[in-house]
Amino acid sequence: RRSSPPRPARIRPPPVDPRGLPAAEPAAGAMQPMELKARGPGGAARAVANPEHPTSSTLGAAFNVFCTVVGTGMLQQAYGAAETGWVGVAIMLVMGAASCYTAIILIRCFGLIEEILAGQDASDPKVRALAPAVTYGDIGEAAFGRAGQVTVQVLMHTSLVLVGVVYNLLGGLNLVNIFGSRAEWLTPEVGIAIMAGAVWFHVFLKSMGEVAAVSAINTVVTVTLAVTIVVESLLHPPAEPPRTTWVSLDPMKLGSGFAAFILAFDVHAVLPTIYGAMRTKEHYEPMVRGTYVAVLAVTLPMLVVGYAVYGEAVQSPVYNTPALARSSLLKVMVGLITAHLLGAYAIVLNPTERALEATLGIDNLRLPLLWRMCLRTMFVLFTYGVAVVFQNSFPPLLDLVSALTAAPTMFLCPCMFYITLSAKAGRPLSHAQLAGNAMIMGVSLVGAVFGIVGAIQSMIATW
């Protein structure tokens, strides 16, 4: 037998720094990042941690981001201005810019991790265990070890599940608002149970690529809702002139406003999942920037019109404001946001559900669909139970969720991880970049503390 000629070696492209700078070549004998992913002993376990195959288009990813942040958060913006005063407009714009920045640097951390691994000794078990980085928790582990991974996972999954609770609760209360006058049996508990039954159908949506189709429909619903609320607010002003102020001097109210504004941009916990499902990953940063502009275009008019028309009397959510009760389209508005919640529920719980399914090896079991249905049904039952407990504390519950879990995943963690990983990659940030990141972390920490304290005080007063 004649031996076949040797195959030519595959030439790998040089690594590229996530900030667009030329990256250093890996040290001699070091494994390439893709090799680490394939051959590291932790690779098999880590690969399961991100079971997403690239199934989402760039437009589908934009729909997922938009649908996650616009909806419940949009309905809170006028209430946030009522807590802070007109200075809330500036706070929301600055927060939007800072949130867009951290959404970008969070995903850049994946590139930094690959660059770090490319120059390491592949025989080191600690190095091999880090590859590949595919989740938010992996970024935390690369920056601060096991403690960083556990901290991020607890914050991220707690935030996502509690947001699912908020969606279940708001949807149930909306059903009572729409049909309660016609059906005496429709109590808040029953409404929350009906909403839980409706969102249960998300058990059949496995990946973000499949969820994107629901998000596209929800985007149309959300924009329609925003236009309806703005128009109806202008057509139904209060009987007395609204009371407004330029800035509130009460730190607890400022903290409550900070928590409300966070909800307009709270998407970071699902960004690694959305990014992992994108087919064209180089489009991620332009997609995020464009989506944030679209978010501001929808939420800013809600804030300005709602606060200008109703002032300090505006409620959370905005359609609970007494003057809007005269609107003939009120029930349509409530129905629209309820329809939005059905799709948004699937988006926020998808990363947590997929992570637990990967840990349990659901996809490798016999009848994986049946096991997935059972597991996700448990999530629905949990969100229903917690929603019933907090049915009379919707506004402070929303503030507590955003201040306690969303602020760290949006601002604190991305900045800390980016600073640390940039230094480890041999590309430390400039003094100006360090100062900017430190300011974002400091302001968000102070705002979160006051938001948490204010939310707890409100809950105690309600109970």
C-alpha positions as CSV (number, residue, x, y, z in Angstrom):
1,R,0.0,0.0,0.0
2,R,1.2,3.4,-0.8
3,S,1.0,5.8,2.1
4,S,-1.1,8.9,1.6
5,P,0.8,12.2,1.6
6,P,0.8,14.1,4.9
7,R,-1.9,16.7,5.2
8,P,-0.8,20.3,5.3
9,A,-0.9,22.0,8.7
10,R,-3.9,24.3,9.2
11,I,-2.8,27.9,9.5
12,R,-4.7,29.6,12.3
13,P,-5.3,33.4,12.1
14,P,-3.4,35.4,14.8
15,P,-5.4,36.3,17.9
16,V,-7.3,39.6,17.8
17,D,-7.6,41.8,20.8
18,P,-11.3,42.6,21.6
19,R,-10.6,46.3,21.4
20,G,-9.3,46.0,17.8
21,L,-5.6,46.2,18.8
22,P,-3.1,43.7,17.4
23,A,-2.6,40.9,19.9
24,A,0.6,39.2,20.9
25,E,1.4,35.8,19.4
26,P,1.0,32.9,21.9
27,A,4.1,31.6,23.5
28,A,5.9,28.6,22.1
29,G,4.3,25.4,23.0
30,A,1.1,27.1,24.1
31,M,-2.2,25.9,22.9
32,Q,-4.5,28.1,20.8
33,P,-7.8,29.1,22.5
34,M,-9.8,26.8,20.2
35,E,-7.5,23.9,21.0
36,L,-8.0,24.6,24.7
37,K,-11.7,24.4,24.1
38,A,-11.5,21.1,22.4
39,R,-8.9,19.3,24.5
40,G,-9.0,20.7,28.0
41,P,-10.4,18.3,30.6
42,G,-12.9,21.0,31.6
43,G,-13.8,21.5,28.0
44,A,-16.5,18.9,27.9
45,A,-18.2,20.2,31.0
46,R,-17.9,23.8,29.9
47,A,-19.2,23.0,26.4
48,V,-22.4,21.8,28.0
49,A,-22.6,25.0,30.0
50,N,-23.4,26.8,26.8
51,P,-25.6,24.4,24.8
52,E,-26.6,27.2,22.4
53,H,-25.7,26.7,18.7
54,P,-25.6,29.9,16.7
55,T,-29.2,30.0,15.6
56,S,-30.0,33.7,16.0
57,S,-29.6,36.4,13.4
58,T,-28.4,39.9,14.4
59,L,-31.9,41.2,14.1
60,G,-33.2,38.4,16.2
61,A,-30.6,39.2,18.9
62,A,-31.6,42.9,18.8
63,F,-35.3,41.8,19.3
64,N,-34.2,39.7,22.3
65,V,-32.3,42.7,23.9
66,F,-35.1,45.2,23.2
67,C,-37.8,42.9,24.4
68,T,-36.0,42.1,27.6
69,V,-35.5,45.8,28.7
70,V,-38.5,47.5,27.2
71,G,-41.8,46.7,28.8
72,T,-42.0,46.6,32.6
73,G,-39.0,49.0,32.8
74,M,-40.7,51.4,30.4
75,L,-43.7,51.6,32.7
76,Q,-41.5,52.6,35.6
77,Q,-39.7,55.6,34.1
78,A,-42.3,58.3,34.9
79,Y,-42.5,56.9,38.5
80,G,-38.7,57.2,38.7
81,A,-38.9,60.9,37.6
82,A,-41.6,61.4,40.3
83,E,-39.1,60.2,42.9
84,T,-36.1,62.2,41.6
85,G,-37.6,65.2,39.9
86,W,-36.6,66.5,36.4
87,V,-33.0,65.6,37.1
88,G,-34.2,62.1,36.4
89,V,-34.0,62.8,32.7
90,A,-30.3,63.4,32.9
91,I,-29.9,60.4,35.3
92,M,-31.6,58.1,32.8
93,L,-29.6,59.3,29.8
94,V,-26.3,58.9,31.7
95,M,-27.3,55.5,33.0
96,G,-28.2,54.5,29.5
97,A,-24.8,55.4,28.2
98,A,-23.1,53.7,31.1
99,S,-25.2,50.6,30.6
100,C,-24.4,50.4,26.9
101,Y,-20.7,50.7,27.7
102,T,-20.8,47.9,30.2
103,A,-22.8,45.7,27.8
104,I,-20.0,46.1,25.3
105,I,-17.0,45.5,27.7
106,L,-18.8,42.5,29.3
107,I,-18.7,40.6,26.0
108,R,-15.2,41.9,25.2
109,C,-14.1,40.0,28.3
110,F,-14.5,36.7,26.3
111,G,-11.8,37.9,23.9
112,L,-9.5,38.9,26.7
113,I,-9.9,35.5,28.3
114,E,-8.9,33.7,25.0
115,E,-5.9,36.0,24.7
116,I,-4.8,35.2,28.3
117,L,-5.2,31.5,27.7
118,A,-3.3,31.6,24.4
119,G,-0.1,32.5,26.2
120,Q,-0.5,30.0,29.1
121,D,0.9,26.6,29.6
122,A,-1.8,24.2,28.4
123,S,-0.6,21.4,30.7
124,D,-1.6,23.4,33.8
125,P,-4.9,22.0,35.1
126,K,-6.0,25.5,36.2
127,V,-5.5,26.8,32.7
128,R,-7.2,23.9,31.0
129,A,-10.2,24.2,33.4
130,L,-10.8,27.8,32.3
131,A,-11.5,26.9,28.6
132,P,-13.8,27.7,27.0
133,A,-15.4,30.8,28.6
134,V,-19.0,30.9,27.4
135,T,-21.0,32.2,30.4
136,Y,-21.2,35.2,32.7
137,G,-19.9,33.0,35.5
138,D,-16.9,31.9,33.4
139,I,-15.9,35.6,33.1
140,G,-16.1,36.0,36.9
141,E,-14.0,32.8,37.3
142,A,-11.3,34.0,34.9
143,A,-11.1,37.4,36.8
144,F,-11.4,36.3,40.4
145,G,-11.4,32.5,40.5
146,R,-14.1,30.3,42.0
147,A,-15.4,33.1,44.2
148,G,-16.0,35.3,41.2
149,Q,-17.8,32.6,39.4
150,V,-20.1,31.8,42.3
151,T,-20.9,35.4,43.0
152,V,-21.8,36.1,39.4
153,Q,-24.0,33.1,39.1
154,V,-25.9,33.8,42.3
155,L,-26.5,37.4,41.3
156,M,-27.4,36.6,37.7
157,H,-29.8,33.7,38.3
158,T,-31.4,35.4,41.3
159,S,-32.0,38.5,39.2
160,L,-33.5,36.5,36.3
161,V,-35.8,34.4,38.4
162,L,-37.0,37.4,40.4
163,V,-37.7,39.3,37.2
164,G,-39.8,36.2,36.2
165,V,-41.6,36.6,39.5
166,V,-42.3,40.3,38.7
167,Y,-43.7,39.3,35.2
168,N,-45.9,36.7,36.7
169,L,-47.2,39.0,39.4
170,L,-47.8,42.0,37.0
171,G,-49.5,39.8,34.4
172,G,-51.9,38.4,37.1
173,L,-52.7,41.8,38.5
174,N,-53.4,43.0,34.9
175,L,-55.9,40.3,34.3
176,V,-57.8,41.4,37.5
177,N,-57.6,45.0,36.2
178,I,-59.1,44.0,32.9
179,F,-61.8,41.4,33.9
180,G,-62.1,41.8,37.6
181,S,-65.3,44.0,37.4
182,R,-67.0,41.3,35.4
183,A,-65.9,38.2,37.3
184,E,-66.0,38.4,41.1
185,W,-64.1,35.0,41.3
186,L,-61.1,36.6,39.6
187,T,-59.0,37.4,42.7
188,P,-55.3,38.4,42.5
189,E,-54.3,34.8,43.4
190,V,-56.5,33.4,40.6
191,G,-55.1,36.0,38.1
192,I,-51.5,35.1,39.0
193,A,-52.4,31.4,38.6
194,I,-53.9,32.0,35.1
195,M,-50.8,34.0,34.1
196,A,-48.6,31.2,35.3
197,G,-50.6,28.8,33.2
198,A,-50.1,31.0,30.2
199,V,-46.3,31.4,30.5
200,W,-46.0,27.6,31.1
201,F,-46.0,27.2,27.3
202,H,-42.5,28.6,27.2
203,V,-41.3,25.1,28.2
204,F,-41.2,24.2,24.5
205,L,-38.8,27.1,23.5
206,K,-35.4,25.7,24.0
207,S,-32.9,28.3,22.8
208,M,-32.6,32.0,22.3
209,G,-32.9,31.5,18.6
210,E,-36.4,30.1,19.0
211,V,-37.3,32.8,21.5
212,A,-36.3,35.6,19.0
213,A,-39.5,35.0,17.0
214,V,-41.6,35.7,20.1
215,S,-39.4,38.8,20.8
216,A,-40.1,40.2,17.3
217,I,-43.9,40.1,18.0
218,N,-43.3,41.6,21.5
219,T,-41.3,44.5,20.0
220,V,-44.3,45.5,17.9
221,V,-46.6,45.2,21.0
222,T,-44.2,47.3,23.1
223,V,-43.9,50.1,20.6
224,T,-47.7,50.2,20.2
225,L,-48.1,50.3,24.0
226,A,-45.7,53.2,24.3
227,V,-47.4,55.3,21.7
228,T,-50.8,54.5,23.3
229,I,-49.7,55.5,26.8
230,V,-48.1,58.8,25.6
231,V,-51.2,59.8,23.5
232,E,-53.7,58.8,26.3
233,S,-51.7,60.7,28.9
234,L,-51.8,63.9,26.8
235,L,-55.6,63.4,26.3
236,H,-56.4,62.7,30.0
237,P,-54.6,65.3,32.1
238,P,-55.4,65.5,35.9
239,A,-58.1,67.9,37.2
240,E,-55.4,69.9,39.1
241,P,-52.1,71.1,37.8
242,P,-49.3,68.6,38.3
243,R,-46.7,69.1,41.0
244,T,-43.2,68.7,39.8
245,T,-39.7,69.6,41.1
246,W,-36.3,69.9,39.5
247,V,-34.5,67.6,42.0
248,S,-35.5,65.6,45.1
249,L,-33.3,66.0,48.1
250,D,-34.5,62.8,49.8
251,P,-31.8,60.2,49.4
252,M,-34.3,57.3,49.7
253,K,-36.4,58.8,46.8
254,L,-33.3,59.2,44.8
255,G,-32.4,55.6,45.5
256,S,-35.9,54.5,44.4
257,G,-35.6,56.5,41.2
258,F,-32.2,55.0,40.5
259,A,-33.8,51.5,40.9
260,A,-36.6,52.4,38.5
261,F,-34.2,53.7,35.9
262,I,-32.1,50.5,36.1
263,L,-35.1,48.6,34.8
264,A,-35.0,50.5,31.5
265,F,-31.6,48.8,30.7
266,D,-31.5,45.6,32.7
267,V,-30.3,43.1,30.1
268,H,-26.7,42.1,31.1
269,A,-27.6,38.9,32.7
270,V,-28.8,37.4,29.4
271,L,-26.2,39.1,27.1
272,P,-23.8,36.2,27.1
273,T,-26.6,33.8,26.1
274,I,-27.8,36.2,23.4
275,Y,-24.2,36.6,22.2
276,G,-23.6,32.9,22.2
277,A,-26.6,32.3,20.0
278,M,-25.6,34.9,17.4
279,R,-24.4,33.5,14.1
280,T,-22.5,36.7,13.2
281,K,-20.7,37.6,16.5
282,E,-18.8,40.6,15.0
283,H,-22.1,42.4,14.7
284,Y,-22.7,42.3,18.4
285,E,-21.4,45.7,19.3
286,P,-23.2,47.6,16.5
287,M,-26.3,45.7,17.4
288,V,-26.1,46.7,21.1
289,R,-25.5,50.4,20.3
290,G,-28.4,50.5,17.9
291,T,-30.7,48.7,20.3
292,Y,-29.9,51.0,23.1
293,V,-30.7,54.0,20.9
294,A,-34.1,52.4,20.1
295,V,-34.7,51.7,23.9
296,L,-34.1,55.4,24.7
297,A,-36.3,56.5,21.8
298,V,-39.2,54.5,23.4
299,T,-38.6,55.1,27.1
300,L,-37.6,58.7,27.2
301,P,-41.0,60.0,25.9
302,M,-42.7,57.9,28.5
303,L,-40.7,59.6,31.3
304,V,-41.1,63.1,30.0
305,V,-44.8,63.0,29.1
306,G,-45.8,60.9,32.2
307,Y,-44.0,63.2,34.7
308,A,-45.0,66.4,32.9
309,V,-48.7,65.5,32.8
310,Y,-49.1,63.8,36.2
311,G,-46.2,65.0,38.2
312,E,-45.8,63.4,41.6
313,A,-49.2,61.7,41.3
314,V,-47.9,59.3,38.6
315,Q,-48.1,55.6,39.7
316,S,-46.2,52.4,39.1
317,P,-46.9,51.1,36.6
318,V,-48.0,54.3,34.8
319,Y,-51.4,53.0,33.7
320,N,-52.4,52.8,37.4
321,T,-52.4,56.6,37.6
322,P,-55.9,57.6,38.6
323,A,-56.4,60.2,35.8
324,L,-55.7,57.4,33.2
325,A,-58.6,55.4,34.5
326,R,-60.9,57.6,32.4
327,S,-59.1,56.4,29.3
328,S,-61.3,54.2,27.0
329,L,-58.1,52.5,25.9
330,L,-56.9,51.7,29.4
331,K,-57.8,48.0,29.1
332,V,-56.2,47.8,25.7
333,M,-53.0,49.2,27.2
334,V,-53.1,46.7,30.1
335,G,-53.8,43.9,27.6
336,L,-50.8,44.9,25.5
337,I,-48.3,44.8,28.3
338,T,-49.8,41.5,29.5
339,A,-49.2,40.1,26.0
340,H,-45.6,41.4,26.2
341,L,-45.0,39.7,29.5
342,L,-45.8,36.3,28.0
343,G,-42.8,36.5,25.7
344,A,-40.5,38.4,28.0
345,Y,-41.0,35.7,30.7
346,A,-39.4,33.1,28.3
347,I,-36.4,35.4,27.6
348,V,-35.4,36.1,31.2
349,L,-35.8,32.6,32.5
350,N,-34.1,30.9,29.5
351,P,-30.4,31.3,30.7
352,T,-31.2,30.0,34.2
353,E,-33.2,27.1,32.9
354,R,-30.6,26.2,30.3
355,A,-27.8,26.4,32.9
356,L,-29.6,24.0,35.2
357,E,-30.5,21.7,32.3
358,A,-26.9,21.6,31.3
359,T,-25.8,20.8,34.9
360,L,-28.3,18.0,35.1
361,G,-27.5,16.7,31.6
362,I,-31.1,16.9,30.4
363,D,-30.1,16.9,26.7
364,N,-28.3,13.6,27.2
365,L,-31.2,11.8,28.9
366,R,-33.8,9.7,27.3
367,L,-36.9,11.8,26.4
368,P,-35.1,15.2,27.0
369,L,-38.3,17.2,26.1
370,L,-40.2,15.5,28.9
371,W,-37.5,16.2,31.4
372,R,-37.2,19.8,30.2
373,M,-40.9,20.3,30.6
374,C,-40.9,19.0,34.1
375,L,-37.9,21.2,35.1
376,R,-39.3,24.3,33.7
377,T,-42.7,23.6,35.2
378,M,-41.0,23.8,38.6
379,F,-39.7,27.3,37.7
380,V,-43.2,28.4,36.8
381,L,-44.6,27.1,40.1
382,F,-41.9,28.9,42.0
383,T,-42.5,32.2,40.3
384,Y,-46.2,31.8,41.0
385,G,-45.7,31.1,44.7
386,V,-43.5,34.1,45.3
387,A,-45.8,36.4,43.2
388,V,-48.7,35.4,45.5
389,V,-46.7,36.3,48.6
390,F,-45.7,39.8,47.2
391,Q,-49.0,40.6,45.5
392,N,-49.5,43.8,47.5
393,S,-45.9,45.0,47.2
394,F,-45.4,45.4,43.4
395,P,-43.5,48.8,43.3
396,P,-41.1,48.0,46.2
397,L,-40.5,44.5,44.9
398,L,-39.5,45.9,41.5
399,D,-37.1,48.4,43.2
400,L,-35.6,45.7,45.4
401,V,-35.0,43.3,42.5
402,S,-33.3,46.0,40.4
403,A,-31.2,47.5,43.2
404,L,-30.1,44.2,44.8
405,T,-29.3,42.1,41.8
406,A,-29.5,44.2,38.6
407,A,-27.1,47.0,39.6
408,P,-24.2,44.6,40.3
409,T,-24.7,42.6,37.1
410,M,-25.1,45.8,35.0
411,F,-22.4,48.0,36.4
412,L,-20.2,46.6,39.2
413,C,-19.3,43.2,37.7
414,P,-18.6,44.2,34.1
415,C,-16.3,47.0,35.2
416,M,-14.4,45.0,37.7
417,F,-14.0,42.0,35.3
418,Y,-12.9,44.2,32.4
419,I,-10.3,46.0,34.5
420,T,-8.9,42.8,36.0
421,L,-8.8,40.8,32.7
422,S,-7.3,43.7,30.7
423,A,-4.4,43.7,33.3
424,K,-4.0,40.0,33.1
425,A,-3.9,40.1,29.3
426,G,-1.0,42.6,29.5
427,R,-3.1,45.5,28.3
428,P,-4.0,47.6,31.4
429,L,-6.5,50.3,31.0
430,S,-5.4,53.9,30.8
431,H,-5.9,56.2,33.8
432,A,-8.9,57.9,32.1
433,Q,-10.5,54.5,31.5
434,L,-9.8,53.4,35.1
435,A,-11.3,56.6,36.4
436,G,-14.4,56.2,34.2
437,N,-15.0,52.6,35.3
438,A,-14.4,53.6,39.0
439,M,-17.0,56.3,38.7
440,I,-19.6,54.0,37.2
441,M,-19.0,51.5,40.0
442,G,-19.0,54.1,42.8
443,V,-22.2,55.8,41.7
444,S,-24.1,52.5,41.1
445,L,-23.0,51.2,44.5
446,V,-24.4,54.2,46.3
447,G,-27.6,54.2,44.3
448,A,-28.1,50.5,44.9
449,V,-27.7,50.8,48.7
450,F,-30.3,53.6,48.9
451,G,-32.6,51.7,46.6
452,I,-32.4,48.5,48.7
453,V,-33.0,50.4,51.9
454,G,-35.9,52.4,50.4
455,A,-37.6,49.2,49.0
456,I,-37.3,47.3,52.2
457,Q,-38.9,50.3,54.1
458,S,-41.7,50.4,51.6
459,M,-42.4,46.7,52.0
460,I,-42.5,46.9,55.7
461,A,-44.9,49.8,55.5
462,T,-47.1,47.8,53.1
463,W,-47.2,44.7,55.3
